[in-house]
Amino acid sequence: MEAPDEHLAPVVHADSDYRVPYRGSFRVADCPTRPPPEAPGERALERAQAEMVEELSKLQRILYAHDHHAVLLVFQALDAAGKDSTIRHVMSGVDPAGCQVFSFKQPSKEELDHDFLWRTAKCLPERGRIGIFNRSYYEEVLVVRVHPNYLGAQNLPPHPPLGELWQQRFQSIRDHELHLARNGTLILKFWLNVSKDEQRKRFLSRLKEPEKNWKFAEGDLEERRHWDEYMEAYQDALAATSRPWAPWFAIPADDKPFMRWEVTRIIIDALRGLDLQYPQVSEADAQRFAELRRTLER
């Protein structure tokens, strides 16, 4: 059961056709992987992206000075969807001092000896900064759900049947994100929705082009065989955890320029909704600064 006063959590204001509904029907089969026909062309998107990156940089500086909010961006996707390049392009103009990126892969022994939220919780951004999770605690209801044998390494106490276990983890995630939101963290979660055919093309590109060989791992093909299981896991996870204070966005990922543009647009829209302001000095400080300015101008 969800917290009875969940309505007290702040609502994320970010309009998008790709926002996963809260308390509504959601099917990954209905989520497009290509941009709509009316979407701008590649060159127009690149020009718009450059302008938005500049605006995002300005908003980040105000976020840092305002120092009342943190921002957490969560990126989840199957292999070759473009998580790394999206993060790189979207955050290209942001001051590195105001941004942190963490990639979560196979957990260490120390991480396995803690609860499944521990390794990401210690990497959460402080107020004034943007934190980016390239994969996240959602791996525990995605990859681990597709490969439940991974639970063996977690040394869990006796637990309920798997179906109930995933529901318990959804509840833990909702509680975790609700707590963060109530304490000033803006949470935006992006599922980069690549089609199976486009993934195949990108895998082939990694094999054909020597400079991309390093990106390919044979394990990627093994995971591809579980495509339908992953789609079911994503459908359940996004539907169970997309909330007004921590929304999911199912972003079409077959077209990278459009994907980057849409992600950047959503982040900017949400930051604007925070009504960020540079701190205002007191009247006494303003008078003192005016005197100092006159002294320097002489």
Number of C-alpha atoms within 10 A of each C-alpha: 4 8 11 7 7 15 10 11 19 18 18 20 18 18 11 15 9 17 17 27 16 16 11 7 8 16 14 17 10 7 14 17 20 18 18 10 7 6 11 14 11 13 10 12 18 16 11 15 21 16 11 19 21 14 15 24 18 14 18 23 18 18 25 20 16 17 18 16 22 22 26 23 19 20 24 23 20 22 18 22 25 24 20 12 13 21 19 13 16 21 19 15 17 19 13 12 9 18 16 16 16 15 13 14 10 9 13 9 10 8 15 17 14 13 10 20 17 13 18 16 12 8 14 20 21 19 20 21 26 26 23 24 21 18 19 20 19 21 16 19 22 22 17 15 20 20 14 13 10 12 13 8 11 16 10 12 6 6 8 10 8 11 9 11 14 20 15 13 18 21 17 15 20 20 16 13 20 22 15 19 23 15 15 17 27 26 24 23 23 22 23 26 24 24 16 14 10 16 19 14 12 18 20 14 15 18 16 11 10 10 10 14 14 10 12 17 13 7 8 13 13 10 16 16 10 12 14 11 17 20 18 16 19 21 16 19 20 25 21 17 23 20 22 21 25 24 24 25 24 24 27 24 27 24 16 19 20 24 23 25 21 22 21 23 21 20 21 19 17 20 22 14 13 16 10 19 12 12 10 9 10 9 9 9 11 12 12 12 13 12 12 11 11 10 9 8 7 5
